[in-house]
């Protein structure tokens, strides 16, 4: 699945973080989630990092757009 815009990527990653949080928060956990809990936590962290990177890129784009008002 190829995501084209920052908005699409952000929505996908937010949904993914939400799903990870639900799995972590769920009690009692099923056997599969219990076995992979550390992996799920790592993936949640990595997904949040990707989301922060996208937000950082958006801020950079806004800054450059306001500062340079486009390049002719």
QUIPEKA-V780700 format. One record per helix or strand of 3 or more residues. SS is the DSSP state (H for helix, E for strand). FROM is the first residue (numbers start at 1). TO is the last residue. Records with the same first field share a line. If there is no record, write none. Layout:
# QUIPEKA-V780700
SS: FROM-TO / FROM-TO
This chain:
# QUIPEKA-V780700
H: 6-25 / 31-35 / 37-68
